[in-house]
Amino acid sequence: KAGVTQTPRYLIKTRGQQVTLSCSPISGHRSVSWYQQTPGQGLQFLFEYFSETQRNKGNFPGRFSGRQFSNSRSEMNVSTLELGDSALYLCASSPYIGPPEETQYFGPGTRLLVL
Amino acid sequence: GESVGLHLPTLSVQEGDNSIINCAYSNSASDYFIWYKQESGKGPQFIIDIRSNMDKRQGQRVTVLLNKTVKHLSLQIAATQPGDSAVYFCAENKGDYKLSFGAGTTVTVRA
């Protein structure tokens, strides 16, 4: 099976702009999660989607949003970009066959640089 | 804040030796734990997992130990190889559809 794919891999934006990142989960996986990784804060949970429903959300401002489509593909959007949004954004998918089996498999990430 | 943390940020190991990476967690309600390996420029890669009803689980060259009494998790890598150089993260799942990650341990293998 193909792994989790994320597009684009690299992105440069300027403050105030908005950005949309895309994630395609492993075939058959219905749960998609997003994480932000920075040197200072490590891996921080953004949100999780299952069957187009957001089931949990991390402690991030409302500028961060996401959605999931009927084919399980997911997008996340960051509006009004700030310098501090520069990070590696990781998407993970899970078969979610039921707790506690919630192994998440990560994509390569999208490296976002905000200037 | 994060409830999972690693004892040491860095670990230097001689090639061929065994490595032990430690992790302490604070939430006794966590029921599922995962170790990930992240190489430079890549996303975290699943290594091994363990449920809270287990004490030990073995994979290929890796063993995870879980001590629920002291809320401690460890990853043992046998016969460490240069390809094992990476950042290792432990993560816990409390059944709320998210993983909480520790800060990571950077493992460097010396030839």
Chai-1 contact restraints between the chains, C-beta under 6 A:
chainA,res_idxA,chainB,res_idxB,connection_type,confidence,min_distance_angstrom,max_distance_angstrom,comment,restraint_id
A,G42,B,F101,contact,1.0,0.0,6.0,A-B,restraint_1
A,G42,B,A103,contact,1.0,0.0,6.0,A-B,restraint_2
A,L43,B,F101,contact,1.0,0.0,6.0,A-B,restraint_3
A,F45,B,K98,contact,1.0,0.0,6.0,A-B,restraint_4
A,E48,B,Y97,contact,1.0,0.0,6.0,A-B,restraint_5
A,E48,B,K98,contact,1.0,0.0,6.0,A-B,restraint_6
A,R55,B,Y97,contact,1.0,0.0,6.0,A-B,restraint_7
A,N56,B,D96,contact,1.0,0.0,6.0,A-B,restraint_8
A,N56,B,Y97,contact,1.0,0.0,6.0,A-B,restraint_9
A,N56,B,K98,contact,1.0,0.0,6.0,A-B,restraint_10
A,L90,B,G43,contact,1.0,0.0,6.0,A-B,restraint_11
A,P99,B,G95,contact,1.0,0.0,6.0,A-B,restraint_12
A,P100,B,D31,contact,1.0,0.0,6.0,A-B,restraint_13
A,P100,B,Y32,contact,1.0,0.0,6.0,A-B,restraint_14
A,P100,B,R51,contact,1.0,0.0,6.0,A-B,restraint_15
A,E102,B,N93,contact,1.0,0.0,6.0,A-B,restraint_16
A,T103,B,D49,contact,1.0,0.0,6.0,A-B,restraint_17
A,F106,B,G43,contact,1.0,0.0,6.0,A-B,restraint_18
A,F106,B,P44,contact,1.0,0.0,6.0,A-B,restraint_19
A,G107,B,G43,contact,1.0,0.0,6.0,A-B,restraint_20
A,P108,B,K42,contact,1.0,0.0,6.0,A-B,restraint_21
A,P108,B,G43,contact,1.0,0.0,6.0,A-B,restraint_22
A,G109,B,G43,contact,1.0,0.0,6.0,A-B,restraint_23
